[in-house]
Amino acid sequence: MPSPSSRAKGRLGLLARALAHSLGPRRAPGAPATILVAHRLLLGDTLMLAPLFAALRRQHPAADIVTTCAPALVPLFAGRPYGVRALAFDPRQPETLAALYAEARRLGGFDLALVPGDNRHALLARALGSRWIAALAADRPAWKNALCDELRPWPAVPTALADIFASLAAPAAPGRYAPADWPAPPAAPFQRPAGPYAVLHVGAGSPLRHWAPAHWQALAEHLEACGLQPVWSCGPGETAALAGIDAVGRYPAFPGTLDLAQLWQLLAGARLLVCPDTGVAHLGKVVGVPTVCLFGPGSPALFGAGSFWSEAPFAAVGEAHFPCRDQHTLFKRVLPWVERCQRSPRECQRARCMEAVSLPAVQAAIASLLPELAGDRLSSDPDAASTVHVPS
């Protein structure tokens, strides 16, 4: 890990380069030859940039489009989705900044930079020689907005985040997603499950997004009865959650042992993915595996399929509105229509929103995606469909 002094030196260098590139007049490019998407988003948000990439490629078919992203996510771009190149960016790793500076010098800077999410990354865009920077408005504190040349408005009505990101490329529209648009990355060999299987990814970034162990156990037994081998999955820091569900190892498991490229391959071979509202759910949409996503603190309207993934085999299960899903901020912007909960386990001792996600509702969602599994083995609970939300 770099020392505090090296990190401070990197930040000062970033600021100096940004100031140097801020001199002189700036104007929006008519036909940019080089485009930068500057961010350091997490897995799910990075994958939700797909419609932005699609819209940019439609509007600028010959442009060299570069995106920054966390180093661990770079392998997902090995197949150059939408012709986009991914470069690692972590301000704590000076070598990533050095590589970005070198690439910016090679290209002569960028004609256009787009900043989804945190507008502080406009500083990075300017340091890389971006001549025009557009971002979403109303970030806080306000100094971050001053780094940008153009601020785009947020929608006034509920809109999926992926579609909001795509609005940065307006007036171009991204169309609809097709799995062929994002080629699978190469992956190191691993022992894949034999026969038809369903991936049950039980981990999440917060324990408030965890589903009850008894529900996971019952779902696994149900899928086994339907002829699908249940396969457990979780991230490296989520093994305790898995141990609380299947301590005896009844079913095969990948307890944080796969990298993202291997997880992609695991999902690509699956008949079904069931998981909480987390980055893996968005990976499921990109891969194209039928995905059932369990929504508790998060909003299906905000983090579901939206317009871009409207034709994807995706079902969101959870209450459309929940009483304590009452926080209205997104990337520090206050948006009245946003309904979500970002409370910590210390602030919320009981995730009633996840308790509201019933096993019959999940079974009904599975039946909607895989009709061949429907029949007497699936629940006929008349209340199940009321909590299943499949975006159009």
C-alpha positions in Angstrom: 0.0 0.0 0.0 1.4 3.4 -0.9 2.5 5.7 1.9 0.4 8.8 2.9 3.2 11.0 1.5 3.1 9.2 -1.9 -0.7 9.6 -2.0 -0.4 13.3 -1.1 2.1 13.7 -3.9 -0.2 12.0 -6.3 -3.1 14.3 -5.4 -0.9 17.4 -5.7 0.3 16.2 -9.1 -3.3 15.7 -10.2 -4.2 19.2 -9.1 -1.2 20.8 -10.8 -2.0 19.1 -14.1 -5.6 20.0 -13.9 -4.8 23.7 -13.3 -2.3 23.7 -16.2 -5.0 22.3 -18.5 -7.6 24.8 -17.3 -5.9 27.8 -19.0 -7.4 29.1 -22.2 -10.9 29.1 -23.7 -13.0 25.9 -23.9 -15.9 25.0 -26.1 -18.0 21.9 -26.7 -16.7 19.7 -29.5 -18.8 19.0 -32.5 -17.4 15.6 -33.4 -15.1 14.4 -30.7 -12.4 12.0 -31.8 -11.4 11.0 -28.3 -13.8 10.6 -25.4 -13.1 9.9 -21.7 -15.6 8.5 -19.2 -14.0 9.4 -15.8 -15.1 7.5 -12.7 -14.2 5.1 -10.0 -17.6 3.4 -9.5 -18.2 0.1 -7.9 -19.1 -3.0 -9.9 -22.8 -2.6 -10.3 -22.6 1.1 -11.2 -19.8 0.5 -13.6 -21.9 -2.1 -15.5 -24.8 0.3 -15.5 -22.6 2.6 -17.7 -23.3 0.2 -20.6 -26.1 2.3 -22.1 -23.9 5.4 -21.9 -21.2 3.5 -23.8 -23.8 2.3 -26.3 -25.2 5.8 -26.9 -21.7 7.2 -27.3 -20.7 4.6 -29.9 -23.9 5.2 -31.8 -23.3 8.9 -31.9 -19.5 8.8 -32.5 -18.8 5.5 -34.4 -15.2 6.3 -35.1 -14.2 7.9 -31.7 -11.7 6.4 -29.4 -13.7 5.9 -26.2 -11.7 5.3 -22.9 -13.2 4.7 -19.5 -11.4 4.7 -16.2 -12.4 2.1 -13.6 -11.2 0.3 -10.5 -8.3 -2.0 -11.3 -10.3 -5.1 -10.3 -12.9 -4.3 -13.0 -10.5 -3.8 -15.9 -10.6 -7.5 -17.0 -14.3 -7.3 -17.6 -13.5 -4.9 -20.5 -11.1 -7.3 -22.2 -13.6 -7.9 -25.1 -13.8 -4.1 -25.7 -17.6 -3.8 -25.3 -18.9 -1.0 -27.6 -15.3 -0.5 -28.6 -14.5 0.9 -25.2 -11.0 0.6 -23.6 -10.8 0.5 -19.8 -7.8 1.9 -17.9 -7.2 1.3 -14.2 -7.6 4.2 -11.9 -7.1 4.2 -8.1 -5.8 7.4 -6.5 -4.1 5.2 -3.9 -2.0 3.5 -6.6 0.3 6.1 -8.2 1.2 3.7 -11.0 -2.4 3.9 -12.3 -2.1 7.7 -12.5 1.2 7.4 -14.3 -0.3 5.1 -16.9 -3.3 7.4 -17.4 -1.0 10.4 -17.9 1.0 8.5 -20.4 -2.1 7.5 -22.4 -3.4 11.1 -22.3 -0.1 12.3 -23.7 -0.2 9.7 -26.5 -3.7 10.8 -27.4 -3.1 14.5 -27.0 -5.8 14.7 -24.4 -9.5 14.2 -24.8 -12.0 16.2 -26.9 -14.8 15.3 -24.5 -15.0 13.9 -21.0 -18.1 12.7 -19.2 -18.3 12.3 -15.5 -21.1 10.0 -14.1 -21.5 9.9 -10.4 -19.1 11.9 -8.3 -18.1 15.2 -10.0 -14.8 15.3 -8.2 -13.5 13.1 -11.0 -13.8 16.1 -13.3 -10.4 17.0 -11.7 -9.0 13.8 -13.1 -10.6 14.5 -16.5 -9.0 17.9 -16.6 -5.6 16.6 -15.5 -5.8 14.2 -18.5 -6.2 17.1 -20.9 -9.9 17.0 -21.4 -11.0 20.1 -23.4 -14.7 19.9 -22.5 -16.2 18.2 -19.4 -19.9 17.4 -19.0 -21.4 15.9 -15.8 -24.7 15.6 -13.9 -25.7 18.7 -12.0 -26.2 19.4 -8.3 -23.3 17.5 -6.7 -22.3 18.5 -3.2 -20.2 20.4 -2.2 -20.7 22.8 -5.0 -17.0 23.2 -5.8 -17.1 19.9 -7.7 -19.6 21.3 -10.1 -17.3 24.3 -10.8 -14.8 21.8 -12.3 -17.2 21.1 -15.2 -18.0 23.0 -18.4 -21.5 21.6 -18.7 -24.0 20.3 -16.2 -26.8 18.1 -17.4 -30.1 18.0 -15.4 -31.4 15.0 -13.5 -34.8 13.6 -14.5 -37.8 14.8 -12.6 -39.5 11.4 -12.5 -38.4 8.0 -11.4 -35.8 6.7 -13.8 -33.4 3.8 -13.8 -29.8 4.8 -13.0 -28.5 3.1 -16.1 -30.8 5.3 -18.2 -29.7 8.4 -16.2 -26.1 7.6 -17.1 -27.1 7.3 -20.7 -28.5 10.8 -20.7 -25.0 12.2 -20.5 -24.8 11.2 -24.2 -28.0 13.0 -25.2 -29.5 13.4 -27.7 -28.1 10.0 -28.7 -30.2 7.0 -27.5 -28.6 3.7 -26.6 -31.2 1.3 -28.0 -31.6 -2.0 -26.2 -29.0 -4.3 -24.7 -28.0 -7.5 -26.4 -25.5 -9.9 -24.6 -23.4 -10.0 -27.8 -22.6 -6.3 -27.2 -20.4 -7.1 -24.2 -18.2 -10.1 -25.1 -17.2 -12.4 -22.3 -13.7 -11.9 -20.8 -11.2 -14.7 -20.8 -11.1 -16.5 -17.5 -8.7 -18.8 -15.7 -9.9 -22.4 -15.5 -12.0 -23.5 -12.5 -14.1 -26.5 -11.7 -17.5 -25.8 -13.2 -20.7 -27.4 -12.0 -21.9 -30.4 -13.9 -25.4 -30.5 -15.3 -28.0 -27.8 -15.3 -27.5 -25.5 -12.3 -28.7 -22.3 -10.7 -26.4 -19.8 -9.0 -27.6 -18.5 -5.6 -25.4 -15.6 -4.8 -26.1 -14.9 -1.1 -23.6 -12.1 -0.4 -24.2 -8.3 -0.4 -22.3 -5.2 0.6 -24.5 -4.7 3.7 -26.0 -7.3 6.0 -29.2 -5.3 5.6 -29.5 -6.8 2.1 -29.2 -10.4 3.3 -32.1 -12.7 2.8 -33.1 -15.1 5.6 -31.0 -18.3 5.7 -34.2 -20.4 5.9 -35.5 -18.8 2.7 -32.2 -19.6 0.9 -32.3 -23.2 2.2 -35.9 -23.7 1.1 -35.2 -22.1 -2.3 -32.2 -24.4 -2.9 -34.3 -27.5 -2.1 -37.1 -26.2 -4.3 -34.7 -25.7 -7.3 -33.2 -29.2 -6.7 -36.7 -30.6 -6.8 -37.2 -28.8 -10.1 -34.1 -30.4 -11.6 -31.6 -27.6 -11.1 -28.4 -28.1 -9.1 -28.1 -25.2 -6.5 -24.7 -23.6 -6.5 -23.8 -21.2 -3.7 -21.7 -18.1 -4.4 -20.5 -15.1 -2.4 -17.7 -12.6 -2.4 -14.4 -12.9 -0.5 -15.6 -11.0 2.5 -19.0 -12.7 2.6 -18.2 -16.2 3.6 -19.8 -15.9 7.0 -23.2 -15.3 5.4 -22.8 -18.5 3.3 -21.7 -20.5 6.3 -24.9 -19.5 8.1 -26.9 -20.9 5.2 -25.2 -24.2 4.3 -22.7 -25.0 7.1 -22.6 -28.7 6.2 -21.8 -28.1 2.5 -24.9 -29.8 1.1 -24.5 -28.0 -2.2 -21.5 -27.0 -4.3 -20.2 -23.6 -3.4 -17.8 -20.9 -4.6 -17.1 -19.0 -1.3 -15.3 -16.0 -2.6 -12.9 -18.1 -4.7 -13.7 -16.7 -8.1 -12.5 -13.5 -9.7 -15.0 -11.5 -11.8 -14.1 -13.1 -15.1 -14.6 -16.5 -13.6 -17.8 -15.4 -12.0 -19.0 -14.2 -15.4 -18.3 -17.7 -16.8 -20.1 -19.3 -13.9 -23.2 -17.2 -14.6 -22.9 -17.7 -18.4 -23.3 -21.5 -17.9 -26.2 -21.2 -15.4 -29.9 -21.5 -16.1 -30.7 -19.0 -13.3 -29.2 -16.4 -11.0 -30.9 -15.4 -7.7 -29.2 -12.7 -5.6 -29.8 -9.6 -3.6 -29.6 -6.1 -5.1 -25.9 -6.0 -5.6 -23.2 -5.7 -8.3 -23.7 -9.4 -9.2 -27.3 -8.8 -10.2 -26.1 -6.2 -12.8 -23.4 -8.7 -13.9 -26.3 -11.2 -14.5 -28.0 -8.6 -16.8 -24.8 -8.1 -18.8 -24.1 -11.8 -19.1 -27.8 -12.5 -20.1 -28.5 -15.2 -17.5 -32.2 -15.1 -16.2 -31.8 -13.1 -13.0 -34.1 -12.7 -10.0 -33.0 -9.8 -7.9 -34.1 -9.3 -4.3 -34.8 -5.7 -3.4 -34.9 -4.4 0.2 -33.2 -1.1 0.9 -32.7 -0.4 -2.8 -35.4 0.7 -5.2 -36.4 -1.5 -8.1 -37.3 1.6 -10.1 -33.8 3.0 -9.6 -31.6 -0.1 -9.8 -33.7 -2.5 -11.9 -33.8 -3.1 -15.6 -35.0 0.3 -16.8 -35.4 1.0 -20.5 -32.0 -0.3 -21.7 -32.4 -3.8 -20.2 -36.1 -3.9 -20.7 -35.8 -7.0 -22.9 -33.4 -8.8 -20.6 -34.6 -11.9 -18.6 -34.7 -10.0 -15.3 -37.2 -10.0 -12.5 -37.1 -7.7 -9.5 -38.7 -9.0 -6.3 -39.6 -6.7 -3.4 -42.0 -4.0 -2.4 -42.2 -1.2 -5.0 -42.5 1.2 -2.0 -41.5 0.5 1.5 -42.1 2.9 4.5 -38.5 3.2 5.7 -37.1 3.4 2.2 -37.4 7.1 2.7 -34.0 8.7 1.9 -33.9 10.8 -1.3 -30.2 11.1 -2.1 -28.2 9.6 -5.0 -24.5 10.5 -5.4 -25.1 13.2 -2.8 -27.8 14.8 -5.0 -31.2 15.4 -3.3 -33.9 14.0 -5.7 -37.4 13.9 -4.3 -38.5 10.9 -6.4 -35.6 8.7 -5.2 -36.7 6.1 -2.6 -33.9 4.2 -1.0 -32.3 3.4 2.4 -28.6 3.8 3.0 -28.7 3.2 6.8 -26.0 1.1 8.5 -26.7 -2.0 10.6 -26.1 0.3 13.6 -28.9 2.5 12.5 -31.3 -0.3 11.5 -31.2 -3.5 13.6 -33.9 -5.3 11.6 -34.2 -5.2 7.8 -38.0 -5.5 7.5 -37.7 -4.6 3.8 -35.8 -7.9 3.2 -38.2 -9.8 5.5 -41.0 -8.6 3.1 -39.3 -10.6 0.2 -41.2 -13.8 0.5 -40.2 -17.3 -0.8 -43.4 -17.6 -2.8 -42.7 -14.3 -4.5 -39.2 -15.5 -5.5 -40.6 -18.8 -6.8 -43.2 -16.9 -8.8 -40.5 -14.7 -10.3 -38.5 -17.8 -11.3 -41.6 -19.2 -12.9 -42.0 -16.0 -14.9 -38.4 -16.3 -16.3 -38.3 -20.1 -16.6 -41.8 -21.3 -17.5 -40.5 -24.8 -18.0 -40.1 -25.1 -14.3 -43.6 -24.0 -13.5 -46.2 -26.5 -12.4 -47.2 -28.3 -9.2 -43.7 -27.9 -7.8 -44.0 -24.1 -7.8 -45.9 -22.1 -5.3 -49.4 -21.0 -6.2 -49.6 -18.4 -3.4 -52.0 -15.7 -4.8 -50.1 -13.0 -3.0 -46.8 -13.8 -4.5 -47.3 -11.9 -7.8 -48.1 -8.7 -5.9 -44.5 -8.4 -4.8 -42.9 -9.3 -8.1 -41.9 -6.3 -10.3 -40.7 -7.1 -13.8 -39.7 -3.8 -15.5 -41.2 -3.3 -18.9 
